[in-house]
Amino acid sequence: MSQIAQRLERLPFGRFHYKLLLMGGLGYMFEAVDAAIIAFLLPVLRPLWGLTSVETGVLASSTFFGFLVGALTAGALGDRYGRRNIMMWALVLFCAAAFASAFVNNWHHFFALRVIGGIGMGAEAAIIAPFLSEFVSANRRGSFTASLAGFFSFGFVTAALIGYFIVPLGDNGWRYAIVATALPVILVLWWRRSVYESPRWLESRGRHAEAEAIVARIEADFEQRGIKLPLVPASGAIISSPAASLGETFKALWSPKLRRITIMTWLLWLSVTFSSYLFFTWIPGLLVERGMTITKSFSFSILIYLAQMPGYFSAAWVCERIGRQYTIVSYMAGAALSALALATVQTDQQVLAMSILLSFFINGVNAGEYAYTPEVFPTRVRATGVGTASAIGRIGAISSPILVGYIYPIAGFAGVFGMTTAVLLVGALSVITLGIPTKGRSLEEIESTEFQAALLPVEGAKESRA
């Protein structure tokens, strides 16, 4: 392990890390607000624009068409050019497109702006977790990254509250709701100017002086607050390489050592994202289809979305106790059982109870997924690995609302949530059979033990001592 990595590993979890958690978490929160608000707009926009069931599903998937592009490209760009700048520009694009969508008058323009905003949202989501996890030591990294993802739950609840209180405010209530989701993002953008580039990424590119300067500033902040840091032991050799081309970076994901991990993360993200967005995008509309009023549907949705919070943060705690793999599989099993039960219930109260359980478990899986994925890829391709997995996941987010538009009129609740159960089981099996343990291991230990042979053949790689 290099000296830079050892100095980051020895830092006690403190104010510096909480600041990163809040800055990254708020990005995820506003992303979730924007993604979730569509569920509360569709019951209004569908009759306003005369949308068919399939058109409604396509509109529900609009953000995720852009998300796929953003996640796929941002990861590779982040590995080549650095994490920080990509994260900042992604947020600018997301905010501008979201705000503009409040002023359109037909679903085609609304769809186009949602796609553009989705590009920024996808890039943001692909960068935050791998970027910020590189600042955190092994003993807190899982709970930190899972807690980052936990901010999604605040976003969904905020969207539900906006949907309940603002959308019904007359003919333009849906426009006010969109403005309310876009404007606060500007504060996060302003605040993030103080974020450092990842020292681990700088070091992997041979930019040791820049990495050293950033770590020294972080250490000085701890020392100014009277926190004495332990001595750093002698460091070993590190491997750094010049920036690879985008094609080389994507190709590395399919090298013999990484191929299994790439397949595992793709299946995991595809199953979880498919199930999550199928459920959370359509549940207010499905409740209306069952005969509830829009007001009752939205009030039920608030309770369902509130269950996300204990789901995320309980999984963040469990991640450090039993490991990421077991956390993902156990919560996924709970989600599958809840979806299976939801396919068979009859009364509104039973639907609410099972929906709350599904919300709890499926978001626990999300927390484990966000903690696990950045750990199983080496630093040189970490953002690309997370970005491509996230992009593949968005295929599920695109397809699931559209599939509901086809399946619900034919098979009802049973068909929709029976499909959800089957998809969740595929994700659980992929983690059990293809995953690797990461609990209590530094990023460098995982990389050297599992993947070093896959990284050495890179042209221009060089060995150095920090």
C-alpha positions in Angstrom: 0.0 0.0 0.0 1.4 3.4 -0.9 2.0 6.2 1.6 -0.9 8.3 0.2 -3.3 5.4 0.8 -1.9 4.7 4.2 -2.3 8.3 5.2 -5.9 8.3 4.1 -6.6 4.9 5.9 -5.3 6.3 9.2 -7.6 9.3 9.3 -10.3 9.0 12.0 -13.8 9.4 10.7 -14.6 13.0 11.5 -15.9 16.4 10.3 -14.0 16.2 7.0 -15.8 12.9 6.1 -19.2 14.2 7.3 -18.9 17.2 5.0 -18.2 14.9 2.1 -21.1 12.7 3.1 -23.4 15.7 3.1 -22.2 17.2 -0.2 -22.4 13.9 -2.0 -25.6 12.8 -0.3 -27.4 16.0 -1.2 -26.5 15.3 -4.8 -28.2 11.9 -4.5 -31.1 13.5 -2.7 -31.9 16.0 -5.5 -31.3 13.3 -8.1 -34.0 11.2 -6.3 -36.4 14.1 -6.1 -36.2 14.6 -9.8 -36.5 10.9 -10.6 -39.4 10.4 -8.2 -41.4 13.5 -8.9 -42.4 12.1 -12.3 -44.5 9.5 -10.4 -46.6 12.3 -9.0 -46.8 14.3 -12.3 -48.0 11.4 -14.4 -51.5 11.2 -12.9 -51.9 14.9 -13.9 -50.0 14.9 -17.2 -51.7 11.8 -18.5 -55.2 13.3 -18.9 -53.7 16.8 -19.6 -51.9 15.6 -22.7 -54.1 12.6 -23.5 -51.4 10.0 -23.1 -52.0 6.3 -23.7 -50.8 3.8 -21.1 -47.7 3.0 -23.2 -46.9 6.8 -23.8 -47.2 7.2 -20.0 -44.6 4.5 -19.5 -42.3 6.0 -22.1 -42.5 9.4 -20.4 -41.9 7.7 -17.0 -38.7 6.3 -18.5 -37.5 9.5 -20.2 -34.9 10.4 -17.6 -33.3 7.0 -17.7 -32.6 7.2 -21.5 -30.4 10.1 -20.7 -29.2 8.5 -17.5 -27.8 5.6 -19.5 -25.7 7.9 -21.7 -24.5 10.0 -18.7 -23.5 7.1 -16.5 -21.8 5.2 -19.4 -19.6 8.2 -20.4 -19.0 9.9 -17.1 -17.4 6.9 -15.5 -14.8 6.6 -18.3 -14.2 10.3 -18.4 -13.8 10.4 -14.6 -11.2 7.7 -14.8 -9.3 9.6 -17.6 -9.7 13.2 -16.5 -10.5 13.1 -12.9 -13.7 12.8 -10.8 -14.3 16.3 -9.5 -14.8 18.3 -12.8 -17.1 15.6 -14.2 -19.2 15.7 -11.0 -19.6 19.5 -11.2 -20.5 19.8 -14.8 -23.0 16.9 -14.5 -24.8 18.8 -11.8 -25.0 22.0 -14.0 -26.6 20.1 -16.9 -29.0 18.3 -14.6 -30.2 21.5 -12.9 -30.6 23.5 -16.1 -32.7 20.9 -18.0 -34.9 20.1 -15.0 -35.7 23.8 -14.6 -36.5 24.3 -18.3 -38.9 21.3 -18.3 -41.3 23.3 -16.1 -42.2 25.6 -19.0 -43.1 23.2 -21.8 -46.6 22.6 -23.2 -46.4 19.1 -24.7 -45.1 15.7 -23.8 -42.6 15.5 -26.6 -40.6 18.6 -25.4 -41.0 17.4 -21.8 -39.6 14.0 -22.8 -36.6 15.7 -24.5 -35.7 17.8 -21.6 -36.1 14.9 -19.2 -33.6 13.0 -21.4 -31.1 15.8 -21.3 -31.4 16.2 -17.6 -31.0 12.5 -17.2 -27.6 12.7 -18.9 -26.4 15.0 -16.1 -28.1 12.9 -13.5 -26.5 9.7 -14.8 -23.1 11.3 -14.8 -23.6 12.6 -11.2 -24.7 9.2 -9.9 -21.8 7.4 -11.6 -19.1 9.6 -10.1 -20.2 10.4 -6.5 -19.8 6.9 -4.9 -16.5 5.9 -6.4 -15.1 9.4 -6.0 -15.9 9.9 -2.3 -15.3 6.3 -1.2 -11.7 6.9 -2.1 -11.3 9.3 0.9 -12.6 6.8 3.5 -10.7 4.1 5.4 -11.7 0.4 5.1 -13.4 0.2 8.5 -16.0 2.9 7.7 -16.1 2.8 3.9 -19.1 0.4 3.6 -21.3 2.4 6.0 -20.2 5.7 4.5 -21.0 4.8 0.9 -24.3 3.1 1.9 -25.2 6.2 3.9 -24.5 8.3 0.8 -27.0 6.2 -1.0 -29.4 6.7 1.9 -29.9 10.3 0.9 -32.0 8.9 -2.0 -34.6 8.1 0.6 -34.8 11.8 1.6 -35.3 12.6 -2.0 -38.1 10.2 -2.5 -39.9 11.5 0.6 -39.4 15.1 -0.5 -40.8 14.2 -3.9 -43.8 12.6 -2.2 -44.4 15.7 -0.1 -44.1 18.0 -3.1 -46.5 15.8 -5.0 -49.0 15.8 -2.1 -48.9 19.6 -1.3 -47.8 21.3 -4.5 -49.0 19.3 -7.5 -52.7 19.8 -6.6 -52.3 23.6 -6.5 -54.3 24.2 -9.6 -53.6 23.7 -13.3 -49.9 24.8 -13.0 -49.2 22.9 -9.8 -47.1 20.4 -11.7 -44.9 23.2 -13.0 -44.4 24.6 -9.5 -43.4 21.2 -8.4 -40.7 20.9 -11.0 -39.3 24.4 -10.1 -39.2 23.3 -6.5 -37.1 20.3 -7.4 -34.6 22.2 -9.5 -33.7 25.4 -7.7 -32.1 23.9 -4.5 -29.5 22.1 -6.6 -27.8 25.4 -7.2 -26.8 25.5 -3.5 -25.2 22.1 -3.7 -23.3 23.2 -6.8 -22.0 26.3 -5.1 -20.9 24.3 -2.0 -19.0 21.7 -3.9 -16.4 24.2 -5.2 -14.4 23.2 -2.1 -14.2 19.5 -2.9 -10.7 18.1 -3.5 -9.8 15.7 -6.3 -9.3 12.1 -5.2 -5.6 11.6 -4.1 -5.9 7.9 -4.9 -6.8 8.7 -8.4 -4.1 11.3 -8.8 -1.5 8.8 -7.5 -2.7 6.1 -9.9 -1.9 8.6 -12.7 1.6 9.3 -11.3 0.6 12.8 -10.1 2.2 12.3 -6.7 2.9 15.9 -5.8 -0.8 16.9 -6.3 -1.9 13.9 -4.2 0.6 14.7 -1.5 -0.6 18.4 -1.4 -4.2 17.4 -1.0 -3.6 14.8 1.7 -1.4 17.3 3.6 -4.2 19.8 3.6 -6.6 17.2 4.9 -4.2 16.2 7.6 -3.6 19.8 8.6 -7.4 20.3 9.1 -7.4 17.3 11.6 -4.3 18.7 13.4 -5.7 22.2 13.7 -8.6 20.6 15.7 -6.2 18.9 18.0 -6.5 15.4 16.6 -3.1 13.6 16.7 -2.6 11.2 13.7 -0.7 8.0 14.0 2.6 7.5 12.3 2.6 6.2 8.7 4.6 3.0 8.3 7.0 2.4 5.4 5.1 2.1 2.1 5.5 -0.4 -0.6 5.7 -0.1 -4.4 2.7 1.3 -6.2 1.7 1.0 -9.8 0.8 4.1 -11.7 0.0 4.5 -15.4 -0.8 7.3 -17.8 -4.4 8.0 -18.7 -5.7 5.2 -20.9 -8.0 5.9 -23.9 -11.7 5.5 -23.3 -11.6 2.3 -25.4 -8.8 0.8 -23.4 -10.6 1.6 -20.1 -13.8 -0.1 -21.2 -11.8 -3.0 -22.6 -10.1 -3.5 -19.2 -13.5 -4.3 -17.6 -13.5 -7.5 -19.8 -9.9 -8.6 -18.9 -9.8 -12.1 -17.5 -9.6 -10.9 -13.9 -12.3 -8.3 -14.1 -14.8 -10.1 -16.4 -16.6 -12.0 -13.5 -16.9 -8.8 -11.5 -18.2 -6.8 -14.5 -20.9 -9.5 -15.1 -21.9 -9.6 -11.5 -22.3 -5.8 -11.1 -24.2 -5.6 -14.3 -26.7 -8.2 -13.2 -27.0 -6.7 -9.8 -27.6 -3.2 -11.0 -30.0 -4.4 -13.7 -32.2 -6.3 -11.3 -32.2 -3.7 -8.5 -32.8 -0.7 -10.7 -35.5 -2.5 -12.8 -37.4 -3.4 -9.6 -36.9 -0.1 -7.8 -38.1 2.1 -10.6 -40.9 -0.3 -11.6 -42.2 0.1 -8.1 -41.5 3.7 -7.2 -42.4 5.2 -10.6 -45.7 3.4 -10.9 -47.0 2.9 -7.4 -49.0 6.2 -7.1 -50.5 5.6 -10.6 -51.2 1.9 -9.8 -53.0 2.8 -6.6 -55.2 5.2 -8.6 -55.9 2.4 -11.0 -57.1 0.3 -8.1 -59.7 2.9 -7.4 -58.1 5.3 -4.9 -58.4 9.0 -5.3 -55.2 10.9 -6.3 -55.1 12.4 -2.8 -55.3 9.0 -1.0 -52.8 7.5 -3.5 -50.3 10.3 -2.7 -50.8 9.9 1.1 -50.2 6.2 0.8 -47.1 6.9 -1.3 -45.6 9.2 1.4 -45.8 6.3 3.9 -44.3 3.9 1.4 -41.5 6.3 0.6 -40.8 7.0 4.3 -40.0 3.3 4.7 -36.9 3.8 2.4 -35.1 5.7 5.3 -34.8 2.8 7.7 -34.2 0.5 4.8 -31.1 2.4 3.6 -29.6 3.2 7.0 -30.2 -0.2 8.6 -28.4 -1.7 5.6 -25.6 0.8 6.0 -25.1 -0.5 9.6 -25.5 -4.1 8.6 -22.9 -3.7 5.8 -20.0 -3.3 8.4 -21.3 -6.2 10.5 -21.9 -9.0 8.1 -20.3 -7.7 4.9 -21.7 -6.2 1.7 -22.5 -9.5 -0.1 -24.6 -11.0 2.7 -26.3 -7.6 3.2 -27.3 -7.4 -0.4 -28.6 -11.0 -0.6 -30.5 -10.9 2.7 -32.3 -7.7 1.9 -32.9 -8.9 -1.7 -34.6 -12.0 -0.3 -36.8 -9.8 1.8 -37.7 -7.7 -1.2 -38.5 -10.7 -3.3 -40.9 -12.1 -0.6 -42.6 -8.7 -0.2 -43.1 -8.4 -4.0 -44.5 -12.0 -4.1 -46.9 -11.1 -1.3 -47.9 -7.9 -3.0 -48.9 -9.9 -6.1 -51.6 -11.7 -4.0 -53.0 -9.2 -1.5 -56.5 -7.8 -1.9 -57.3 -4.9 0.5 -55.9 -1.4 0.4 -54.4 -2.0 3.9 -52.6 -5.1 2.8 -51.3 -3.3 -0.3 -49.9 -0.6 2.0 -48.3 -3.0 4.4 -46.6 -5.1 1.7 -45.6 -1.9 -0.2 -43.9 -0.6 2.9 -42.0 -3.8 3.4 -40.9 -3.9 -0.3 -39.8 -0.2 0.0 -37.8 -1.1 3.2 -36.0 -4.1 1.7 -35.4 -2.9 -1.8 -33.7 0.3 -0.6 -31.6 -1.8 1.8 -30.4 -3.6 -1.4 -29.7 -0.2 -3.0 -27.5 0.8 0.0 -25.5 -2.4 -0.2 -25.2 -2.0 -4.0 -23.7 1.5 -3.7 -21.3 0.4 -0.9 -20.2 -2.8 -2.8 -19.7 -1.7 -6.4 -16.9 0.9 -6.0 -14.9 -1.6 -3.9 -14.8 -4.4 -6.4 -13.1 -2.4 -9.2 -9.4 -1.2 -9.1 -8.8 2.6 -8.9 -7.7 2.9 -12.5 -11.1 1.8 -13.7 -13.3 2.3 -10.6 -15.5 5.1 -12.0 -15.8 3.3 -15.4 -16.8 0.1 -13.6 -19.4 1.9 -11.5 -20.6 4.0 -14.4 -21.1 1.1 -16.7 -22.9 -0.9 -14.1 -25.1 2.1 -13.4 -25.7 2.5 -17.1 -26.7 -1.1 -17.5 -29.0 -0.7 -14.5 -30.8 2.2 -16.3 -31.8 -0.3 -19.0 -33.9 -1.8 -16.3 -35.2 1.7 -15.3 -36.1 2.4 -18.9 -37.8 -0.9 -19.6 -39.6 -1.5 -16.4 -42.1 1.4 -16.5 -42.8 0.6 -20.2 -43.3 -3.1 -19.4 -45.8 -2.1 -16.6 -47.7 -0.2 -19.3 -48.1 -3.4 -21.2 -48.4 -5.9 -18.4 -50.7 -4.2 -15.9 -53.8 -4.0 -18.2 -53.3 -7.8 -18.9 -52.2 -9.3 -15.6 -52.8 -6.6 -13.0 -50.9 -6.4 -9.7 -50.0 -10.1 -9.8 -48.3 -9.9 -13.1 -46.3 -6.7 -12.2 -45.0 -7.9 -8.9 -44.5 -11.6 -9.9 -42.1 -10.2 -12.5 -40.4 -8.1 -9.8 -39.8 -11.2 -7.7 -38.2 -13.1 -10.5 -35.9 -10.2 -11.4 -34.7 -9.8 -7.8 -33.8 -13.5 -7.5 -31.5 -13.2 -10.5 -29.6 -10.3 -8.9 -29.3 -12.2 -5.6 -27.9 -15.3 -7.4 -25.3 -13.2 -9.2 -23.9 -11.8 -6.0 -23.8 -15.2 -4.3 -22.0 -16.9 -7.2 -19.8 -14.2 -8.7 -19.0 -11.7 -5.9 -15.9 -11.3 -3.8 -15.6 -10.3 -0.1 -14.6 -6.7 0.7 -15.5 -6.3 4.4 -12.6 -4.8 6.4 -10.2 -4.7 3.4 -8.6 -1.5 2.1 -9.1 -0.7 -1.6 -5.5 -1.4 -2.2 -5.6 -4.8 -0.5 -8.7 -5.8 -2.6 -6.9 -4.5 -5.8 -3.6 -6.3 -5.1 -5.2 -9.6 -4.0 -7.9 -9.9 -6.6 -6.9 -7.8 -9.6 -3.2 -6.9 -9.8 -2.5 -9.4 -12.6 -5.2 -7.7 -14.6 -3.6 -4.3 -14.3 0.1 -4.9 -15.0 0.0 -5.3 -18.8 -1.2 -1.7 -19.3 1.1 0.1 -21.7 3.1 2.8 -20.0 2.6 1.4 -16.5 5.4 2.1 -14.1 6.4 1.1 -10.6 7.3 3.7 -8.0 7.6 4.1 -4.3 5.7 6.8 -2.5 
